[in-house]
C-alpha cells in the first residue's frame, strides 16, 4: 500500500498537474477522521505520511505526568523517557498509536480522499483557466440540447448557449462547430458555469477586433454598435490616425474582412459607418445611403426630425423600420423620419397657411390676418412696404399702426436670429 500510494500520487502529478503535496494532505485529513474511530480519543491525534516511503503512522501527543489517570491523554515519566531520554513532567511527547488493522482502513480511505480531492482540484483548475475569459470568443462543438438551450463542448468542460442568447435565424445540429462570445464565467457547486452568446452586440465587436488589425492595435476604434441579431448590425468606427480610413480598414481589400465576419454571422448584414462628433453628420452617415433633405435637432427631447423626399422614405426607414431603429440605437437619439410634402397646396390651402403664418406674429390677431391675406398680403414682408393709411382701409385705423409695428418687430427679430443675414424665403 505504502509504495503504491506514492507511485499513484507521482503519476497524478505528472498526468493531471496536481501537486502531490495537496493530495497527501487531503489523504492525511481523511485518514485522521477515519482513525478516530479505530484509535480512540487520543490527545492531539494526527496522521503522518512519509513523503518518500509512503509509510502511514497515527501519532498522539501525550502529556507526561507522574501518575497516569487518563491513558488516552497522559504518559508516565518512565514511558516518556523510553521515547525521549530528556522528557520532563508537563511536556508533550509524540507516541505512535497506529492500530494493527490500520492498513486496510488506510487503503480504502486514501482512495476515496484522493478521488474527492482530484475532482475538487480539477474543478478549481478549470475555473482558474476560464475565469478571465469573459469577453473572449471560444470555439466548441454542439453536444446536445436541454430544452431550447444548446450545450457546447469546449474540451475540458461544457458551456451553455441559452435560448435567449441564440440568433433566431440560426439552427444547430449535434456535432456542429460554432464560435461564441463568453458572457460570464462563474463558480458553482457542481463546477464552472460558462454562459455563451451569439446574439450579443459585443460578439460582433470582438469579431472585428480579431479580424481587423487596426482595431486590435487601437488605431481604429469602435465608437458604437447597434444590432438586431441575425438580420442587421450598424457599427460606428473612428480613426486616431487621419491617414487611416476607418471604414476601409474594417471592410478590407475587396471586402474580404467584413465578408469573413458576415460568413461567421450566417449572412447577417453589416453597415460600417464613419463616426462623427457632430450629431447631424453622424445621423446622416448612419442613415446612408438614404439622402436627407432636412434635419432638425431637438436638444430638450433628445430627438432628431428628418425630412426626406418621398422616393427616399422607404430607404431611410428600412424594412419594418429597421434602419431607423438601428440608427436610433447607434446614435442614442430618437429618430423621426417624414417625407416632404410634394403635392402643391390648393388655393384654399395656401390661404390657410398664409393666415396661420401671419397670425403667428406677435401683435397680429387671427381675424386681422384673414383680412390681410384676402387683400393679397401673404407674408409679413409685404406689410413692410405698405403705408399705415393703406393698412387702415383694410383692418381699420385702430389696428393699422399695431400691424405695421408688428411687421417691423418681426423683421428685426428674424435678422437678429440670423446674424443680420436676410431671412430666406
C-alpha positions in Angstrom: 0.0 0.0 0.0 2.7 2.5 1.0 4.8 2.3 -2.1 1.8 2.2 -4.3 0.4 5.4 -2.7 3.5 7.4 -3.6 3.6 5.9 -7.1 -0.1 6.9 -7.7 0.5 10.4 -6.4 3.5 10.9 -8.6 1.6 9.6 -11.6 -1.3 12.1 -10.9 1.1 14.9 -10.6 2.7 14.1 -14.0 -0.5 13.4 -15.9 -3.0 15.9 -14.3 -0.7 18.5 -13.0 -2.0 18.2 -9.4 0.6 18.9 -6.8 1.5 15.7 -4.9 1.6 17.6 -1.6 -2.0 18.7 -2.0 -3.2 15.1 -2.4 -1.0 13.9 0.5 -2.6 16.5 2.9 -6.0 15.5 1.7 -5.3 11.9 2.4 -3.9 12.8 5.9 -7.0 14.7 6.7 -9.3 11.8 5.6 -7.2 9.3 7.5 -7.4 11.4 10.6 -11.2 11.3 10.5 -11.2 7.5 9.9 -8.5 6.8 12.6 -10.5 8.5 15.4 -12.9 5.5 15.3 -10.2 2.8 15.4 -7.6 4.6 17.5 -9.9 6.1 20.0 -9.9 9.5 21.7 -6.1 10.1 21.7 -4.9 13.5 22.6 -4.0 15.8 19.6 -4.1 12.9 17.2 -2.6 13.4 13.8 -1.7 11.3 10.7 1.8 11.4 9.3 2.7 10.1 5.8 6.3 9.7 5.0 6.9 11.7 1.8 9.5 9.2 0.4 8.3 5.7 1.6 4.6 6.4 2.0 4.6 4.9 5.5 1.5 5.9 7.4 1.5 6.5 11.1 -1.1 7.6 13.6 0.6 9.8 16.3 -0.8 11.2 19.5 0.8 13.9 21.6 0.5 12.8 25.2 1.2 14.8 28.3 4.0 13.5 30.7 2.7 13.0 34.2 3.8 11.3 37.4 0.7 9.2 37.8 -1.4 8.3 34.7 -5.1 8.9 35.2 -6.3 9.0 31.5 -4.2 6.7 29.3 -5.6 8.4 26.1 -4.2 11.8 27.1 -1.3 11.0 29.5 2.0 9.2 29.6 4.1 8.2 32.6 7.6 9.7 33.1 9.3 6.3 32.7 7.5 5.5 29.4 8.1 9.0 28.2 11.9 8.7 28.8 12.0 5.5 26.8 11.0 7.6 23.8 12.8 10.7 24.8 15.5 10.5 27.4 15.3 14.1 28.5 11.5 14.2 28.8 10.1 16.1 31.8 6.8 16.2 33.6 4.4 18.6 32.0 5.9 18.2 28.5 4.1 16.6 25.5 5.7 13.5 23.9 4.7 12.0 20.5 3.6 8.5 20.7 2.7 6.2 17.7 -0.8 4.8 18.2 -1.2 3.2 14.8 -3.7 0.2 15.1 -2.8 -3.2 13.8 -5.6 -3.2 11.1 -5.0 0.3 10.0 -3.5 -0.6 6.6 -6.9 -1.9 5.2 -8.7 1.2 6.5 -6.0 3.5 5.2 -6.1 2.0 1.7 -9.9 2.4 1.3 -9.9 5.9 2.9 -7.0 7.1 0.9 -8.6 6.1 -2.4 -11.8 7.9 -1.6 -10.0 11.0 -0.3 -7.8 11.2 -3.5 -10.8 10.8 -5.8 -12.7 13.6 -4.0 -9.7 15.9 -3.9 -8.9 15.2 -7.5 -12.4 16.3 -8.5 -12.2 19.4 -6.4 -8.7 20.4 -7.7 -9.7 19.8 -11.3 -12.8 22.0 -10.8 -10.6 24.7 -9.3 -8.0 24.3 -12.1 -10.7 24.6 -14.8 -12.2 27.7 -13.1 -8.8 29.3 -12.8 -8.2 28.6 -16.5 -11.5 30.2 -17.6 -12.3 32.8 -15.0 -10.6 35.5 -17.0 -12.1 34.5 -20.3 -15.3 36.6 -20.1 -15.4 38.8 -23.1 -13.4 36.4 -25.3 -14.6 34.2 -28.2 -14.4 30.4 -27.7 -14.9 27.6 -30.2 -16.7 24.4 -29.4 -18.8 21.6 -30.6 -22.6 21.4 -30.2 -23.0 18.4 -27.9 -26.7 18.2 -27.1 -29.8 20.3 -26.4 -31.5 20.9 -23.0 -34.9 22.2 -23.8 -34.0 25.1 -26.1 -30.6 25.7 -24.6 -27.5 24.5 -26.5 -24.8 22.6 -24.6 -21.4 23.3 -26.2 -18.4 21.0 -25.6 -15.3 23.2 -25.1 -12.9 20.3 -24.5 -12.3 20.4 -20.7 -15.8 21.3 -19.8 -19.2 22.1 -21.3 -20.7 25.6 -21.7 -24.3 26.7 -22.2 -25.7 28.8 -25.0 -29.1 29.8 -23.6 -32.1 30.2 -25.9 -32.2 34.0 -25.2 -28.6 34.3 -26.5 -29.2 32.3 -29.7 -29.6 34.0 -33.1 -33.2 33.4 -34.2 -32.2 32.7 -37.8 -29.6 30.0 -36.8 -30.2 26.3 -36.4 -27.7 23.9 -34.8 -27.1 20.2 -35.0 -25.1 17.9 -32.7 -21.5 17.9 -34.0 -21.6 21.4 -35.4 -18.6 23.6 -34.7 -19.5 27.0 -33.5 -17.8 30.1 -32.1 -19.5 32.2 -29.4 -18.9 35.2 -27.1 -18.3 34.4 -23.4 -20.9 36.4 -21.4 -19.9 35.1 -17.9 -17.8 32.6 -16.0 -18.9 31.7 -12.5 -18.0 29.0 -10.0 -20.9 26.9 -8.7 -21.3 23.8 -6.5 -21.0 21.4 -9.5 -18.1 23.2 -11.3 -17.6 26.1 -13.6 -20.6 27.6 -15.3 -19.8 29.3 -18.7 -22.6 31.2 -20.4 -22.1 31.9 -24.1 -23.8 34.2 -26.6 -24.0 34.6 -30.4 -26.6 37.4 -30.3 -24.8 39.9 -28.1 -23.5 43.1 -29.9 -20.1 42.6 -28.3 -19.8 39.3 -30.3 -19.7 41.4 -33.5 -17.2 43.9 -31.9 -14.9 41.1 -30.8 -15.0 39.5 -34.3 -13.9 42.8 -35.8 -11.1 43.1 -33.2 -9.9 39.7 -34.3 -10.2 40.3 -38.0 -9.1 44.0 -38.3 -5.5 44.6 -37.1 -6.1 48.4 -36.9 -8.8 47.8 -34.3 -6.5 45.4 -32.4 -3.7 47.9 -32.2 -6.3 50.7 -31.4 -5.6 52.8 -34.5 -9.3 52.3 -35.3 -11.9 52.5 -32.5 -15.4 51.1 -32.5 -17.4 54.0 -31.1 -20.8 52.3 -31.0 -22.8 49.3 -32.2 -26.4 48.5 -32.7 -27.5 45.0 -33.6 -30.6 43.0 -34.4 -29.0 39.6 -34.3 -29.4 37.6 -37.5 -30.6 40.5 -39.6 -28.5 43.6 -39.4 -25.8 45.4 -37.4 -24.6 49.0 -37.6 -21.0 49.7 -36.5 -19.7 53.2 -35.9 -15.9 53.5 -36.3 -13.3 56.2 -35.9 -9.6 56.5 -36.6 -7.0 58.1 -34.4 -4.8 58.5 -37.5 -6.1 60.8 -40.2 -4.2 58.8 -42.8 -6.2 55.6 -41.9 -9.7 55.3 -43.3 -11.7 53.5 -40.5 -14.4 52.3 -42.8 -12.0 51.0 -45.4 -9.9 49.3 -42.7 -12.9 47.4 -41.5 -14.2 46.4 -45.0 -10.7 45.2 -46.1 -9.3 44.6 -49.5 -12.2 43.6 -51.8 -14.4 43.5 -48.8 -12.6 40.4 -47.5 -12.5 41.3 -43.8 -16.2 42.1 -43.5 -17.1 39.1 -45.6 -15.4 36.8 -43.2 -17.4 38.3 -40.3 -20.7 38.1 -42.3 -19.9 34.5 -43.0 -19.4 33.8 -39.3 -22.7 35.5 -38.6 -24.6 33.4 -41.1 -25.2 36.2 -43.6 -26.1 39.0 -41.2 -25.9 42.3 -42.9 -23.3 44.8 -41.5 -23.3 48.6 -42.1 -19.9 50.2 -41.3 -20.4 53.9 -40.6 -17.9 56.7 -40.0 -18.4 58.1 -36.6 -18.6 61.9 -36.3 -18.7 64.1 -33.2 -21.3 66.3 -34.9 -24.7 64.7 -34.3 -26.2 65.9 -37.5 -23.4 64.4 -39.6 -23.4 61.2 -37.5 -27.1 60.7 -38.1 -26.7 61.4 -41.8 -23.9 58.8 -42.0 -25.9 56.2 -40.1 -29.0 56.6 -42.4 -26.9 56.4 -45.6 -27.5 55.6 -48.5 -30.8 57.4 -47.9 -30.5 61.1 -48.8 -31.6 63.6 -46.2 -33.3 66.8 -47.3 -33.6 68.5 -43.9 -32.6 67.6 -40.3 -33.7 69.3 -37.1 -32.4 68.6 -33.7 -34.4 68.9 -30.5 -31.9 69.0 -27.7 -34.5 69.1 -25.0 -36.3 65.9 -26.2 -33.0 64.4 -27.5 -34.7 63.7 -30.8 -34.0 64.3 -34.5 -36.6 65.1 -37.1 -35.6 64.2 -40.6 -37.3 65.2 -43.8 -36.6 63.1 -47.0 -38.0 63.0 -50.5 -40.9 60.6 -51.0 -38.7 58.2 -53.0 -36.2 58.1 -50.1 -38.7 57.4 -47.3 -38.7 53.6 -47.5 -34.9 53.5 -47.8 -34.4 55.8 -44.8 -36.9 53.9 -42.6 -35.8 50.4 -43.8 -37.7 47.1 -43.8 -40.1 47.1 -40.9 -38.4 50.3 -39.6 -35.1 48.5 -39.0 -32.8 51.2 -40.5 -34.4 54.0 -38.4 -34.5 51.8 -35.3 -30.8 50.8 -35.5 -29.8 54.4 -36.2 -31.6 55.5 -33.1 -29.8 52.8 -31.0 -26.4 53.6 -32.5 -26.6 57.4 -32.1 -28.6 57.5 -28.9 -31.1 60.0 -30.4 -34.8 59.4 -31.1 -35.3 59.4 -34.9 -38.5 60.6 -36.6 -38.4 60.4 -40.4 -41.1 62.1 -42.6 -41.4 62.6 -46.3 -41.5 66.1 -47.7 -45.0 67.1 -48.9 -44.6 67.2 -52.6 -48.3 67.9 -53.6 -49.0 71.5 -54.3 -51.4 73.1 -52.0 -54.7 74.3 -53.5 -55.8 77.9 -53.3 -57.7 77.4 -50.0 -54.7 75.6 -48.5 -52.4 78.4 -49.5 -54.7 81.0 -47.9 -55.0 78.9 -44.7 -51.2 78.6 -44.5 -50.7 82.4 -45.0 -53.2 83.2 -42.3 -51.5 80.8 -39.9 -48.1 82.4 -40.6 -49.3 85.9 -40.2 -51.3 85.2 -37.0 -48.2 83.6 -35.5 -46.6 87.1 -35.5 -47.0 88.8 -32.1 -49.4 91.7 -32.4 -51.4 90.3 -35.4 -54.7 88.7 -34.5 -56.2 85.8 -36.5 -59.1 87.9 -37.7 -56.7 90.7 -38.8 -54.5 88.1 -40.6 -57.5 86.8 -42.6 -58.3 90.4 -43.7 -54.7 91.0 -44.8 -54.5 87.7 -46.7 -57.7 88.4 -48.5 -56.2 91.7 -49.6 -53.1 90.0 -51.0 -50.7 90.1 -48.1 -49.3 86.5 -47.8 -46.2 87.3 -45.7 -45.0 89.9 -43.3 -42.5 91.3 -45.8 -45.3 92.7 -47.8 -46.5 94.7 -44.8 -43.2 96.4 -44.6 -43.8 98.2 -47.9 -47.3 99.5 -47.4 -48.4 102.8 -45.7 -50.3 102.8 -42.5 -53.1 104.7 -44.2 -53.5 101.8 -46.7 -53.5 99.3 -43.9 -56.2 101.3 -42.2 -58.5 100.8 -45.1 -58.1 97.0 -44.7 -58.0 96.4 -41.0 -59.3 99.7 -39.6 -57.5 102.8 -38.3 -57.4 101.4 -34.7 -55.3 98.3 -35.7 -53.3 99.6 -38.7 -50.5 101.1 -36.6 -50.2 97.9 -34.5 -49.9 95.7 -37.6 -47.2 97.9 -39.1 -45.2 97.9 -35.8 -45.6 94.1 -35.5 -44.2 93.6 -39.1 -41.2 95.8 -38.3 -40.6 94.0 -35.0 -40.8 90.6 -36.7 -38.2 91.7 -39.3 -35.9 92.8 -36.5 -36.3 89.5 -34.6 -35.5 87.4 -37.7 -32.5 89.5 -38.6 -31.2 89.1 -35.0 -31.7 85.4 -35.2 -29.8 85.1 -38.5 -27.0 87.4 -37.5 -28.2 90.2 -39.8 -28.5 88.0 -42.9 -31.7 88.3 -44.9 -34.3 85.7 -43.9 -34.6 83.0 -46.6 -37.9 82.9 -48.4 
